[in-house]
């Protein structure tokens, strides 16, 4: 995907979110850092363009809730920014790539420490398959079937100075 394809996918996701939820009432967006947060901010802008209403956006860091915390080298904490109540809200969690589902599970656990949303929906730019947990995205920019010998790299301007999605081969299956 190039920059234009990414923007088209995000525009479609924004419309799907609005259609499914019948507008913006009680919606909040929470991105999973590193790339999910800027994608949530982009969705915030697209929804504002469509509805002329700002939907609050923030970030939920899943680092401390991961089930591989002691198995991998220590990761620095990322961005936790939830400057609004999530009680009674429809939370749209946003991430760049949905793979095994473990990061999403960890982010949901982190989210529950902040309140009780009425529901949680998941928006991802890329769904590459290979789920290990029963987690399914509600909104998908693009499905890219991959083998376990491939990796999906998302680059976005806010983090990487370029907008693109690429599938690249990896030498060996990554440890999870």
VOBA-1610 file (N, C-alpha, C; in pm, whole numbers, padded with zeros to 5 digits, always signed):
BEGIN
Unk+00086-00118+00000Unk+00000+00000+00000Unk+00090+00123+00000Unk+00053+00219-00083Unk+00124+00346-00080Unk+00044+00445+00005Unk+00091+00568+00013Unk+00028+00670+00098Unk-00119+00692+00062Unk-00150+00697-00067Unk-00289+00719-00109Unk-00379+00602-00070Unk-00329+00482-00084Unk-00408+00364-00047Unk-00433+00361+00104Unk-00335+00402+00181Unk-00354+00409+00327Unk-00462+00511+00361Unk-00458+00626+00299Unk-00558+00731+00327Unk-00698+00688+00283Unk-00708+00619+00169Unk-00839+00567+00125Unk-00892+00465+00225Unk-00805+00378+00273Unk-00847+00277+00371Unk-00896+00344+00499Unk-00824+00445+00546Unk-00866+00515+00668Unk-00997+00591+00647Unk-01016+00648+00531Unk-01143+00716+00502Unk-01259+00617+00504Unk-01237+00499+00446Unk-01342+00396+00446Unk-01371+00349+00588Unk-01267+00328+00668Unk-01285+00287+00807Unk-01364+00392+00883Unk-01332+00520+00863Unk-01405+00628+00931Unk-01554+00623+00897Unk-01585+00606+00770Unk-01726+00596+00728Unk-01793+00474+00788Unk-01723+00361+00791Unk-01780+00238+00848Unk-01808+00255+00998Unk-01717+00320+01068Unk-01737+00345+01211Unk-01862+00429+01232Unk-01876+00534+01154Unk-01993+00623+01168Unk-02122+00551+01132Unk-02118+00470+01028Unk-02238+00397+00987Unk-02280+00295+01093Unk-02186+00218+01139Unk-02218+00113+01238Unk-02268+00171+01369Unk-02212+00286+01410Unk-02247+00345+01539Unk-02351+00457+01527Unk-02404+00474+01407Unk-02506+00576+01380Unk-02463+00715+01427Unk-02340+00751+01390Unk-02288+00883+01426Unk-02177+00872+01528Unk-02155+00983+01602Unk-02040+00992+01690Unk-02074+00991+01839Unk-02202+00981+01871Unk-02241+00988+02012Unk-02173+00877+02093Unk-02107+00917+02201Unk-02039+00828+02294Unk-01918+00755+02235Unk-01866+00799+02120Unk-01748+00736+02061Unk-01621+00799+02115Unk-01519+00715+02139Unk-01383+00760+02165Unk-01288+00670+02088Unk-01174+00723+02049Unk-01072+00648+01976Unk-00950+00631+02065Unk-00898+00509+02073Unk-00775+00484+02148Unk-00680+00403+02062Unk-00566+00465+02029Unk-00466+00397+01948Unk-00369+00320+02034Unk-00322+00207+01982Unk-00221+00126+02049Unk-00086+00169+01993Unk-00001+00233+02077Unk+00130+00276+02027Unk+00212+00157+01978Unk+00295+00172+01881Unk+00351+00297+01837Unk+00269+00356+01721Unk+00230+00276+01625Unk+00165+00331+01506Unk+00013+00341+01516Unk-00047+00271+01609Unk-00192+00280+01625Unk-00238+00417+01673Unk-00155+00483+01754Unk-00193+00615+01805Unk-00203+00719+01692Unk-00100+00733+01608Unk-00114+00830+01497Unk-00228+00792+01401Unk-00252+00662+01383Unk-00365+00622+01298Unk-00497+00663+01362Unk-00508+00653+01495Unk-00628+00698+01565Unk-00645+00849+01547Unk-00537+00924+01552Unk-00543+01069+01532Unk-00588+01102+01389Unk-00544+01023+01292Unk-00589+01044+01154Unk-00739+01016+01141Unk-00784+00907+01207Unk-00928+00876+01205Unk-01007+00988+01274Unk-00954+01043+01380Unk-01019+01155+01449Unk-01042+01270+01351Unk-00940+01304+01272Unk-00952+01412+01173Unk-01051+01378+01063Unk-01049+01255+01015Unk-01141+01215+00908Unk-01286+01220+00957Unk-01310+01172+01079Unk-01446+01176+01134Unk-01489+01320+01154Unk-01398+01406+01198Unk-01432+01549+01214Unk-01468+01612+01079Unk-01396+01576+00973Unk-01427+01628+00839Unk-01567+01586+00795Unk-01605+01464+00828Unk-01734+01410+00785Unk-01848+01464+00870Unk-01833+01458+01002Unk-01942+01488+01096Unk-01937+01629+01156Unk-01824+01699+01137Unk-01805+01832+01196Unk-01810+01828+01349Unk-01769+01714+01406Unk-01763+01694+01550Unk-01630+01625+01580Unk-01566+01668+01688Unk-01440+01606+01727Unk-01469+01488+01820Unk-01421+01372+01782Unk-01430+01251+01865Unk-01299+01245+01944Unk-01305+01237+02076Unk-01181+01233+02155Unk-01093+01115+02116Unk-00963+01140+02111Unk-00867+01035+02077Unk-00756+01033+02181Unk-00708+00914+02211Unk-00599+00897+02306Unk-00520+00772+02272Unk-00440+00728+02369Unk-00354+00611+02349Unk-00361+00519+02469Unk-00356+00389+02442Unk-00354+00290+02549Unk-00233+00200+02529Unk-00142+00201+02626Unk-00019+00123+02619Unk-00042-00015+02678Unk-00015-00117+02601Unk-00038-00255+02645Unk+00088-00321+02699Unk+00199-00252+02705Unk+00328-00312+02739Unk+00325-00394+02868Unk+00274-00336+02975Unk+00275-00405+03105Unk+00173-00517+03116Unk+00086-00530+03017Unk-00019-00631+03020Unk+00009-00747+02924Unk+00125-00744+02860Unk+00159-00848+02762Unk+00188-00980+02832Unk+00153-01090+02767Unk+00179-01221+02827Unk+00322-01269+02802Unk+00401-01193+02726Unk+00540-01229+02701Unk+00636-01132+02769Unk+00588-01064+02872Unk+00666-00960+02938Unk+00801-01011+02986Unk+00807-01127+03045Unk+00933-01181+03095Unk+01010-01263+02992Unk+00949-01288+02878Unk+01011-01375+02778Unk+01098-01300+02678Unk+01069-01173+02657Unk+01144-01093+02561Unk+01229-00991+02635Unk+01320-00928+02562Unk+01398-00823+02626Unk+01305-00709+02666Unk+01341-00640+02769Unk+01257-00536+02825Unk+01225-00429+02722Unk+01097-00397+02711Unk+01053-00292+02620Unk+01021-00168+02701Unk+01055-00051+02649Unk+01019+00072+02721Unk+00868+00093+02717Unk+00817+00159+02819Unk+00676+00193+02818Unk+00650+00290+02705Unk+00533+00278+02647Unk+00497+00366+02536Unk+00400+00471+02587Unk+00315+00520+02503Unk+00227+00630+02539Unk+00095+00583+02597Unk+00064+00632+02717Unk-00067+00609+02779Unk-00128+00748+02792Unk-00234+00771+02718Unk-00297+00903+02716Unk-00448+00884+02702Unk-00515+00880+02817Unk-00661+00868+02816Unk-00716+00984+02900Unk-00723+01104+02839Unk-00763+01224+02914Unk-00914+01244+02925Unk-00989+01135+02913Unk-01135+01142+02919Unk-01185+01012+02980Unk-01307+01014+03027Unk-01366+00894+03085Unk-01408+00799+02973Unk-01385+00671+02995Unk-01433+00572+02898Unk-01558+00502+02949Unk-01603+00536+03069Unk-01724+00475+03125Unk-01843+00504+03034Unk-01914+00400+02994Unk-02033+00415+02912Unk-02005+00456+02768Unk-01879+00453+02726Unk-01842+00494+02589Unk-01824+00373+02499Unk-01834+00397+02371Unk-01797+00299+02270Unk-01652+00330+02234Unk-01563+00241+02272Unk-01420+00262+02249Unk-01382+00193+02118Unk-01324+00271+02029Unk-01269+00216+01905Unk-01118+00207+01927Unk-01066+00084+01944Unk-00922+00065+01956Unk-00864+00057+01815Unk-00750+00123+01796Unk-00690+00133+01663Unk-00547+00081+01669Unk-00513-00007+01574Unk-00375-00055+01564Unk-00337-00066+01417Unk-00207-00079+01391Unk-00161-00087+01253Unk-00179-00227+01195Unk-00132-00332+01266Unk-00138-00468+01213Unk-00200-00560+01317Unk-00297-00639+01276Unk-00353-00744+01360Unk-00290-00875+01316Unk-00224-00941+01410Unk-00153-01065+01380Unk-00208-01175+01472Unk-00144-01202+01583Unk-00188-01311+01671Unk-00306-01273+01759Unk-00324-01145+01785Unk-00431-01098+01873Unk-00384-01070+02014Unk-00260-01105+02045Unk-00210-01089+02182Unk-00194-00943+02224Unk-00152-00857+02134Unk-00140-00714+02169Unk-00277-00654+02196Unk-00375-00690+02118Unk-00511-00639+02137Unk-00566-00687+02271Unk-00543-00815+02304Unk-00587-00867+02433Unk-00524-00788+02547Unk-00394-00763+02537Unk-00324-00687+02640Unk-00378-00545+02650Unk-00406-00483+02537Unk-00460-00347+02537Unk-00599-00342+02600Unk-00681-00445+02576Unk-00813-00449+02639Unk-00800-00463+02790Unk-00704-00545+02836Unk-00681-00557+02979Unk-00638-00424+03040Unk-00549-00353+02971Unk-00506-00221+03020Unk-00623-00125+03025Unk-00706-00127+02923Unk-00821-00038+02914Unk-00917-00057+03032Unk-00935-00179+03075Unk-01029-00207+03184Unk-00985-00147+03317Unk-00856-00113+03330Unk-00810-00044+03450Unk-00854+00102+03452Unk-00904+00152+03339Unk-00943+00292+03329Unk-01094+00313+03334Unk-01171+00208+03328Unk-01316+00225+03334Unk-01388+00109+03268Unk-01518+00133+03248Unk-01603+00028+03192Unk-01676+00081+03069Unk-01618+00058+02952Unk-01686+00102+02830Unk-01809+00017+02804Unk-01904+00073+02729Unk-02023-00004+02693Unk-01985-00111+02590Unk-01886-00081+02506Unk-01835-00180+02411Unk-01698-00136+02362Unk-01624-00233+02308Unk-01494-00208+02247Unk-01499-00264+02106Unk-01462-00180+02010Unk-01453-00224+01871Unk-01308-00207+01828Unk-01266-00284+01729Unk-01127-00284+01685Unk-01117-00243+01539Unk-01032-00143+01514Unk-01002-00098+01378Unk-00853-00119+01352Unk-00821-00187+01243Unk-00681-00210+01208Unk-00658-00173+01063Unk-00540-00123+01034Unk-00505-00092+00897Unk-00485-00222+00818Unk-00414-00320+00879Unk-00383-00446+00812Unk-00422-00564+00901Unk-00490-00662+00843Unk-00514-00789+00909Unk-00437-00893+00830Unk-00336-00953+00894Unk-00251-01049+00823Unk-00282-01193+00856Unk-00381-01217+00943Unk-00416-01355+00978Unk-00329-01411+01088Unk-00334-01542+01105Unk-00254-01617+01203Unk-00293-01590+01348Unk-00422-01576+01374Unk-00469-01549+01510Unk-00440-01664+01604Unk-00398-01631+01724Unk-00379-01728+01831Unk-00488-01713+01937Unk-00559-01604+01934Unk-00668-01577+02027Unk-00794-01546+01946Unk-00912-01567+02003Unk-01036-01542+01927Unk-01068-01393+01921Unk-00986-01320+01845Unk-01003-01175+01830Unk-01019-01146+01682Unk-01119-01063+01651Unk-01149-01028+01512Unk-01168-00878+01503Unk-01112-00817+01402Unk-01128-00673+01383Unk-01267-00641+01330Unk-01324-00531+01379Unk-01453-00483+01329Unk-01435-00404+01200Unk-01319-00338+01186Unk-01290-00253+01070Unk-01149-00286+01024Unk-01136-00319+00895Unk-01006-00358+00840Unk-00978-00275+00716Unk-00861-00212+00712Unk-00821-00137+00593Unk-00790-00231+00478Unk-00713-00336+00506Unk-00678-00431+00401Unk-00640-00565+00466Unk-00691-00673+00409Unk-00649-00807+00449Unk-00530-00845+00362Unk-00421-00883+00427Unk-00302-00926+00354Unk-00263-01064+00408Unk-00307-01171+00341Unk-00268-01304+00387Unk-00116-01319+00377Unk-00055-01369+00484Unk+00090-01385+00487Unk+00124-01524+00536Unk+00248-01563+00512Unk+00299-01685+00574Unk+00371-01642+00701Unk+00404-01739+00784Unk+00479-01707+00906Unk+00624-01674+00876Unk+00664-01691+00751Unk+00800-01656+00710Unk+00805-01515+00651Unk+00694-01442+00665Unk+00686-01304+00617Unk+00649-01214+00733Unk+00682-01089+00719Unk+00646-00988+00818Unk+00580-00873+00743Unk+00488-00806+00810Unk+00424-00688+00752Unk+00482-00566+00821Unk+00537-00476+00743Unk+00595-00353+00796Unk+00507-00236+00753Unk+00454-00166+00852Unk+00376-00045+00826Unk+00465+00073+00861Unk+00476+00164+00766Unk+00551+00288+00790Unk+00453+00402+00773Unk+00445+00487+00875Unk+00359+00604+00864Unk+00440+00729+00894Unk+00400+00833+00827Unk+00474+00959+00829Unk+00506+01009+00970Unk+00411+00999+01061Unk+00431+01053+01195Unk+00543+00982+01272Unk+00572+00859+01236Unk+00673+00780+01306Unk+00795+00755+01217Unk+00770+00725+01090Unk+00876+00678+01001Unk+00911+00772+00886Unk+00845+00886+00876Unk+00868+00986+00770Unk+00825+00940+00632Unk+00751+00829+00623Unk+00701+00781+00495Unk+00573+00702+00522Unk+00484+00696+00425Unk+00360+00619+00437Unk+00362+00504+00338Unk+00370+00380+00391Unk+00366+00263+00305Unk+00347+00138+00389Unk+00300+00034+00325Unk+00288-00098+00387Unk+00360-00195+00296Unk+00446-00277+00355Unk+00520-00374+00276Unk+00521-00510+00347Unk+00519-00616+00267Unk+00536-00752+00319Unk+00678-00793+00284Unk+00753-00832+00387Unk+00893-00869+00365Unk+00919-01008+00422Unk+01010-01084+00359Unk+01044-01216+00413Unk+01130-01200+00539Unk+01114-01292+00633Unk+01201-01293+00750Unk+01281-01423+00750Unk+01396-01418+00811Unk+01488-01532+00807Unk+01430-01654+00881Unk+01371-01629+00995Unk+01314-01738+01071Unk+01189-01687+01143Unk+01105-01777+01182Unk+00981-01740+01252Unk+01014-01667+01380Unk+00952-01553+01398Unk+00979-01474+01518Unk+00924-01545+01642Unk+00995-01526+01751Unk+00948-01584+01877Unk+00836-01501+01931Unk+00736-01568+01990Unk+00623-01496+02045Unk+00613-01518+02192
//
